[in-house]
Amino acid sequence: MTLIKKFEDIIAWQEARKLVANIYKLTNSGALAKDYGMRDQLQRASVSAMTNIAEGFDCESKVEFARFLSIARRSAVEVQSLLYAARDVGYIDEQTFNAGYQQAEKAKALIGGLKRSLKPRNIA
């Protein structure tokens, strides 16, 4: 198993970074670009997922890192929920929704797995 030396090495962070790029691309065009509230909230939630992984990595305890990962995971879920809203009001089509939702799901799953890996293992 490779030792993670910097937050950029964390696969969950890498996928959250992709989520940020996707959300910014999505929110900077079309009708969604003009809905400043929804646009900004989508952008903030995606950035929060990425930055909380990085910030948590720099913590001095696994417990604190896990807390930041919980926040990051919830931010990815927030992105998913906001994508529903964007689709429902006609800002994005089904294909765009699915692409964004799946990227958020991937980041969320990796964040959850990373958090689970921080728990002490009971070895029998």
KEMI-360486 format. One line per 2 residues: number of its first residue (from 1); their letters; for each residue x, y, z of C-alpha. Coordinates in pm, 1 decimal, padded with zeros to 6 digits, m for minus. Layout:
N
NUM	a	X/Y/Z | ...;
END
This chain:
124
1	mt	00000.0/00000.0/00000.0 | 00140.1/00337.8/m00100.6;
3	li	00181.0/00599.9/00167.6 | m00008.1/00919.0/00092.8;
5	kk	00230.9/01207.6/00145.2 | 00020.0/01497.2/00019.7;
7	fe	m00349.9/01557.9/m00028.8 | m00308.2/01564.8/m00406.9;
9	di	m00228.4/01191.4/m00389.2 | m00573.3/01110.2/m00247.3;
11	ia	m00793.8/00960.2/m00519.1 | m01107.5/01096.6/m00350.2;
13	wq	m00960.0/01447.1/m00373.7 | m00873.2/01392.3/m00740.6;
15	ea	m01231.7/01289.4/m00818.0 | m01371.2/01580.5/m00615.1;
17	rk	m01146.2/01808.5/m00820.6 | m01300.7/01666.5/m01138.0;
19	lv	m01642.0/01736.3/m00986.7 | m01545.1/02101.0/m00934.2;
21	an	m01431.7/02134.2/m01295.9 | m01755.4/01974.1/m01419.9;
23	iy	m01974.1/02195.9/m01203.0 | m01795.5/02514.9/m01305.6;
25	kl	m01826.3/02421.7/m01672.5 | m02195.2/02344.4/m01621.1;
27	tn	m02272.5/02660.9/m01425.3 | m02091.9/02904.4/m01650.6;
29	sg	m02327.0/02863.0/m01945.1 | m02695.8/02864.9/m02026.8;
31	al	m02979.7/02963.1/m01796.8 | m02801.9/02822.9/m01491.4;
33	ak	m02529.2/03086.1/m01529.9 | m02793.3/03354.7/m01473.4;
35	dy	m02944.2/03197.0/m01161.8 | m02678.6/03332.2/m00929.3;
37	gm	m02815.1/03163.1/m00618.4 | m02824.4/02811.8/m00759.9;
39	rd	m02503.8/02859.7/m00957.7 | m02312.1/02982.5/m00655.1;
41	ql	m02451.4/02710.4/m00427.9 | m02353.3/02436.6/m00674.8;
43	qr	m02006.2/02584.0/m00706.6 | m01962.3/02622.2/m00330.1;
45	as	m02081.3/02268.9/m00258.6 | m01844.7/02115.0/m00513.4;
47	vs	m01549.1/02320.2/m00389.6 | m01638.4/02226.0/m00031.7;
49	am	m01613.5/01856.3/m00116.1 | m01264.8/01902.3/m00256.3;
51	tn	m01128.5/02143.2/00002.8 | m01254.7/01954.5/00306.0;
53	ia	m01060.2/01648.3/00194.9 | m00744.3/01857.7/00167.2;
55	eg	m00803.2/02041.9/00492.3 | m00882.5/01722.4/00679.1;
57	fd	m00569.0/01553.9/00550.1 | m00364.1/01818.6/00727.9;
59	ce	m00530.0/01746.0/01062.8 | m00330.8/01592.8/01339.8;
61	sk	m00572.8/01312.8/01417.8 | m00771.6/01048.9/01235.1;
63	ve	m01083.5/01155.9/01423.5 | m01053.0/01511.2/01295.8;
65	fa	m00973.8/01393.0/00941.4 | m01285.7/01172.6/00953.0;
67	rf	m01492.1/01474.2/01057.6 | m01371.1/01672.6/00756.3;
69	ls	m01440.5/01375.1/00530.2 | m01797.3/01365.4/00661.1;
71	ia	m01838.6/01728.8/00561.3 | m01684.8/01660.0/00220.0;
73	rr	m01920.6/01367.4/00161.1 | m02224.9/01573.7/00257.8;
75	sa	m02111.2/01845.6/00017.6 | m02105.3/01590.6/m00265.6;
77	ve	m02460.5/01490.5/m00169.6 | m02556.9/01858.1/m00175.7;
79	vq	m02427.8/01878.5/m00533.5 | m02644.8/01580.7/m00624.3;
81	sl	m02953.2/01739.6/m00472.2 | m02888.9/02071.3/m00644.6;
83	ly	m02848.2/01891.9/m00976.8 | m03202.8/01760.0/m00932.7;
85	aa	m03322.5/02115.6/m00880.2 | m03135.5/02235.9/m01189.7;
87	rd	m03286.9/01955.1/m01397.0 | m03636.0/02002.5/m01259.1;
89	vg	m03648.1/02372.0/m01349.2 | m03510.6/02304.9/m01696.6;
91	yi	m03159.0/02443.4/m01657.5 | m02992.8/02114.8/m01753.6;
93	de	m03096.1/01812.7/m01956.4 | m03100.3/01450.5/m01842.1;
95	qt	m02759.2/01368.4/m01991.0 | m02592.7/01662.7/m01815.5;
97	fn	m02770.0/01572.2/m01492.7 | m02651.4/01211.1/m01514.1;
99	ag	m02290.4/01307.2/m01583.7 | m02276.3/01547.9/m01289.5;
101	yq	m02464.1/01313.3/m01058.2 | m02233.7/01020.9/m01139.3;
103	qa	m01919.8/01227.9/m01081.9 | m02056.6/01339.6/m00744.5;
105	ek	m02145.4/00976.5/m00665.7 | m01793.3/00863.3/m00748.9;
107	ak	m01638.8/01130.3/m00527.6 | m01887.5/01052.6/m00249.2;
109	al	m01811.0/00679.3/m00259.4 | m01435.3/00736.8/m00248.8;
111	ig	m01467.4/00983.4/00037.7 | m01678.5/00732.0/00229.4;
113	gl	m01425.7/00456.1/00166.7 | m01142.0/00677.7/00282.9;
115	kr	m01334.5/00762.4/00598.7 | m01401.5/00393.1/00667.9;
117	sl	m01031.6/00318.6/00624.4 | m00951.7/00550.7/00913.6;
119	kp	m01143.0/00338.6/01164.2 | m00935.2/00103.9/01380.3;
121	rn	m00950.2/m00255.8/01262.3 | m01042.4/m00536.6/01497.6;
123	ia	m00804.8/m00820.0/01422.5 | m00909.4/m01155.0/01561.4;
END
